[in-house]
C-alpha cells in the first residue's frame, strides 16, 4: 500500500510540474492529444477484435525491390495463412502457438512460435495494443490511420506498421522492419471480411508424409 501511494503521489507531482512548465493552454492541448491517441488505439483494437475472418489478395514488396503476390486468409482468433504464387511458392500457416514456414521450391519446412513473429499479436484471443506490444507511433496521413508497434520485451527486434483506411475503416497494408532496418511492405487488395473459410486452409500437411502435397 505504501508503494502504491508513493507512486500515486509521484505521478501527481509530475503532472503538476508538467502543467506548471507548459502552462494551462499547452497542458490542455497535451491532454487532448493523449485523449485522441487513446481513441485512435481503441478504434483499431475494436476493428481488429470485431473481425471474424478476412480474405484478400496481396502484393509484397521486398527490401531489394522485388515483388511477390499471393492470397491471405485470416480467421479470428488464432489462424492465418499466406499462400504465395509462383515462382515464390512460399506457404506460411499460423494456428494457435505454432507457425509453419514452408518453402515449396527448396522443400524446406521450419516452425516458429507465433509470439516470436511481427504479426503474432493478431493471433491473440483479445488483441490489445499494449502489454506484449508497445505503440511507438500513431499518425493520420492521406486518409489513413497508421500505428507502429514493437514487441515490448524485445523492441530492438524490429517493428510493424499497420495502415488503415478511414472511410470505411479497414486494414489496407502493413510494413515489417527487421532489426537491420530493412522494410517489407504488404499491400492488401480485393479485401473481403466476415467470409466463410475452409478449416483445411489452416492445416499443414508435410509433403514428406503426404506425397500429394509435393506438386502444389
PEBEL-V310240 format. One record per residue. N is the residue number from 1. RES is the residue in three letters. PHI is phi in degrees with one decimal (none if undefined). OMEGA is omega in whole degrees, -180 to 180 (none if undefined). BURIAL is + if it has 24 or more other C-alpha atoms within 12 Angstrom, else -. Layout:
# PEBEL-V310240
n = {N | N}
res = {RES | RES}
phi = {PHI | PHI}
omega = {OMEGA | OMEGA}
burial = {BURIAL | BURIAL}
This chain:
# PEBEL-V310240
n = {1 | 2 | 3 | 4 | 5 | 6 | 7 | 8 | 9 | 10 | 11 | 12 | 13 | 14 | 15 | 16 | 17 | 18 | 19 | 20 | 21 | 22 | 23 | 24 | 25 | 26 | 27 | 28 | 29 | 30 | 31 | 32 | 33 | 34 | 35 | 36 | 37 | 38 | 39 | 40 | 41 | 42 | 43 | 44 | 45 | 46 | 47 | 48 | 49 | 50 | 51 | 52 | 53 | 54 | 55 | 56 | 57 | 58 | 59 | 60 | 61 | 62 | 63 | 64 | 65 | 66 | 67 | 68 | 69 | 70 | 71 | 72 | 73 | 74 | 75 | 76 | 77 | 78 | 79 | 80 | 81 | 82 | 83 | 84 | 85 | 86 | 87 | 88 | 89 | 90 | 91 | 92 | 93 | 94 | 95 | 96 | 97 | 98 | 99 | 100 | 101 | 102 | 103 | 104 | 105 | 106 | 107 | 108 | 109 | 110 | 111 | 112 | 113 | 114 | 115 | 116 | 117 | 118 | 119 | 120 | 121 | 122 | 123 | 124 | 125 | 126 | 127 | 128 | 129 | 130 | 131 | 132 | 133 | 134 | 135 | 136 | 137 | 138 | 139 | 140 | 141 | 142 | 143 | 144 | 145 | 146 | 147 | 148 | 149 | 150 | 151 | 152 | 153 | 154 | 155 | 156 | 157 | 158 | 159 | 160 | 161 | 162 | 163 | 164 | 165 | 166 | 167 | 168 | 169 | 170 | 171 | 172 | 173 | 174 | 175 | 176 | 177 | 178 | 179 | 180 | 181 | 182 | 183 | 184 | 185 | 186 | 187 | 188 | 189 | 190 | 191 | 192 | 193 | 194 | 195 | 196 | 197 | 198 | 199 | 200 | 201 | 202 | 203 | 204 | 205 | 206 | 207 | 208 | 209 | 210 | 211 | 212 | 213 | 214 | 215 | 216}
res = {UNK | UNK | UNK | UNK | UNK | UNK | UNK | UNK | UNK | UNK | UNK | UNK | UNK | UNK | UNK | UNK | UNK | UNK | UNK | UNK | UNK | UNK | UNK | UNK | UNK | UNK | UNK | UNK | UNK | UNK | UNK | UNK | UNK | UNK | UNK | UNK | UNK | UNK | UNK | UNK | UNK | UNK | UNK | UNK | UNK | UNK | UNK | UNK | UNK | UNK | UNK | UNK | UNK | UNK | UNK | UNK | UNK | UNK | UNK | UNK | UNK | UNK | UNK | UNK | UNK | UNK | UNK | UNK | UNK | UNK | UNK | UNK | UNK | UNK | UNK | UNK | UNK | UNK | UNK | UNK | UNK | UNK | UNK | UNK | UNK | UNK | UNK | UNK | UNK | UNK | UNK | UNK | UNK | UNK | UNK | UNK | UNK | UNK | UNK | UNK | UNK | UNK | UNK | UNK | UNK | UNK | UNK | UNK | UNK | UNK | UNK | UNK | UNK | UNK | UNK | UNK | UNK | UNK | UNK | UNK | UNK | UNK | UNK | UNK | UNK | UNK | UNK | UNK | UNK | UNK | UNK | UNK | UNK | UNK | UNK | UNK | UNK | UNK | UNK | UNK | UNK | UNK | UNK | UNK | UNK | UNK | UNK | UNK | UNK | UNK | UNK | UNK | UNK | UNK | UNK | UNK | UNK | UNK | UNK | UNK | UNK | UNK | UNK | UNK | UNK | UNK | UNK | UNK | UNK | UNK | UNK | UNK | UNK | UNK | UNK | UNK | UNK | UNK | UNK | UNK | UNK | UNK | UNK | UNK | UNK | UNK | UNK | UNK | UNK | UNK | UNK | UNK | UNK | UNK | UNK | UNK | UNK | UNK | UNK | UNK | UNK | UNK | UNK | UNK | UNK | UNK | UNK | UNK | UNK | UNK | UNK | UNK | UNK | UNK | UNK | UNK}
phi = {none | -62.1 | -63.7 | -62.7 | -65.8 | -64.2 | -64.3 | -62.2 | -62.8 | -63.0 | -64.8 | -64.5 | -62.0 | -61.5 | -62.1 | -65.6 | -63.9 | -62.0 | -60.1 | -67.0 | -71.5 | -84.8 | 88.1 | -62.6 | -70.9 | -66.9 | -64.1 | -65.0 | -63.0 | -64.7 | -63.6 | -64.4 | -64.6 | -65.8 | -65.0 | -64.1 | -62.3 | -62.3 | -66.3 | -64.3 | -62.1 | -63.4 | -65.1 | -64.6 | -60.6 | -62.8 | -62.9 | -66.1 | -71.1 | -81.4 | -70.3 | -95.8 | -159.4 | -149.6 | -137.1 | -158.9 | -82.1 | -139.3 | -119.5 | -107.2 | -109.9 | -84.4 | -56.4 | -85.6 | 92.9 | -69.7 | -125.6 | -144.7 | -125.9 | 177.8 | -127.0 | -109.8 | -127.7 | -142.1 | -133.3 | -72.7 | -99.5 | -141.7 | -130.6 | -152.4 | -140.7 | -117.5 | -114.2 | -85.8 | -72.8 | -64.0 | -86.0 | -64.0 | 61.8 | -73.6 | -137.3 | -123.0 | -126.1 | -115.8 | -150.8 | 65.5 | -87.9 | -111.7 | -119.3 | -108.5 | -113.3 | -118.1 | -91.6 | -71.5 | -72.3 | -88.4 | 59.2 | -120.8 | -125.4 | -127.2 | -128.1 | -135.4 | -77.9 | -59.4 | -66.0 | -91.5 | -105.0 | -59.1 | -92.7 | -58.8 | -65.6 | -73.5 | -103.2 | -76.5 | -58.5 | -126.4 | -82.7 | -130.9 | -92.2 | -156.4 | 77.7 | -71.1 | -122.6 | -128.7 | -77.1 | -107.5 | -156.4 | -148.2 | -150.6 | -109.2 | -159.8 | 58.1 | 76.9 | -125.5 | -110.5 | -121.0 | -128.0 | -112.5 | -129.7 | -129.5 | -72.4 | -57.5 | -80.2 | -138.2 | -63.2 | -78.4 | -83.5 | 112.3 | -142.3 | -133.8 | -115.1 | -101.2 | -116.1 | -116.9 | -69.2 | -96.9 | -133.0 | -78.8 | -75.6 | -161.1 | -70.1 | -107.8 | -166.1 | -144.5 | -129.6 | -105.6 | -109.1 | -81.9 | -59.0 | -87.9 | 93.8 | -87.5 | -105.3 | -117.3 | -106.5 | -124.3 | -108.2 | -93.1 | -133.5 | 51.0 | -73.3 | -126.4 | -119.0 | 53.5 | -106.3 | -79.6 | -117.5 | -69.7 | -58.7 | -64.0 | -61.0 | -107.3 | -109.1 | -99.6 | -115.9 | -66.0 | -58.5 | -64.4 | -113.9 | -125.1 | -55.9 | -66.2 | -84.4 | -68.6 | -99.7 | -80.1}
omega = {-180 | -180 | -180 | 179 | 179 | 179 | 179 | 180 | 180 | 180 | 180 | 178 | 180 | 179 | 179 | -180 | 180 | 179 | 180 | -179 | -175 | -174 | -174 | -177 | 179 | 179 | 178 | 178 | 179 | 178 | 179 | 180 | 179 | 178 | 179 | 178 | 179 | 179 | 179 | 179 | 179 | 179 | 179 | 179 | -179 | 179 | -177 | 180 | 179 | 178 | 170 | 179 | -179 | 175 | -178 | 165 | 177 | 172 | 179 | 178 | -175 | -179 | -179 | 180 | 177 | -178 | 175 | 179 | 179 | -177 | 177 | 174 | -177 | 179 | 179 | 8 | -165 | -178 | 176 | 177 | 171 | -175 | -174 | 178 | 171 | 5 | -177 | 176 | 173 | 175 | 177 | 179 | 176 | 177 | -177 | -177 | -171 | 173 | 179 | 178 | -176 | 173 | -174 | 177 | -178 | 180 | 180 | 179 | 176 | 179 | -179 | 167 | 179 | -178 | -179 | -177 | -178 | -178 | -175 | -177 | 178 | -178 | 178 | 177 | 174 | -178 | 178 | 179 | 173 | -178 | -178 | 176 | -180 | 176 | 179 | 178 | 178 | -176 | 173 | 179 | 175 | 179 | 180 | 169 | -176 | 178 | 178 | -175 | 170 | 173 | -173 | -177 | -178 | -176 | -179 | -177 | 177 | -177 | 173 | 176 | 176 | 179 | -178 | 169 | -177 | -178 | -6 | -178 | 179 | 180 | -179 | -176 | 172 | 177 | 176 | 177 | -177 | -177 | 179 | 178 | 179 | -176 | 173 | -175 | 177 | -178 | -179 | 179 | 179 | -176 | 176 | 179 | 179 | 177 | 179 | -180 | 179 | 179 | -179 | 179 | -174 | 177 | 178 | 176 | -178 | -180 | 177 | -178 | 179 | -175 | -178 | 180 | -170 | -176 | -180 | none}
burial = {- | - | - | - | - | - | - | - | - | - | - | - | - | - | - | - | - | - | - | - | - | - | - | - | - | - | - | - | - | - | - | - | - | - | - | - | + | - | - | + | + | - | + | + | + | - | + | + | + | - | + | + | + | + | + | + | + | + | + | + | - | - | - | - | - | - | - | + | + | + | + | + | + | + | + | + | + | + | + | + | + | + | + | + | - | - | - | - | + | + | + | + | + | + | + | + | + | + | + | + | + | + | + | + | - | - | - | - | - | - | - | - | - | + | + | + | + | + | + | + | + | + | + | + | - | - | + | + | + | - | - | + | + | + | + | - | - | + | - | - | - | - | - | + | + | + | + | + | + | + | + | - | - | - | - | - | - | + | + | + | + | + | + | + | - | - | - | - | - | + | + | + | + | + | + | + | + | - | - | - | - | - | - | + | + | + | + | + | - | - | - | + | + | - | - | - | - | - | - | - | + | + | - | + | - | + | - | - | - | - | - | - | - | - | - | -}
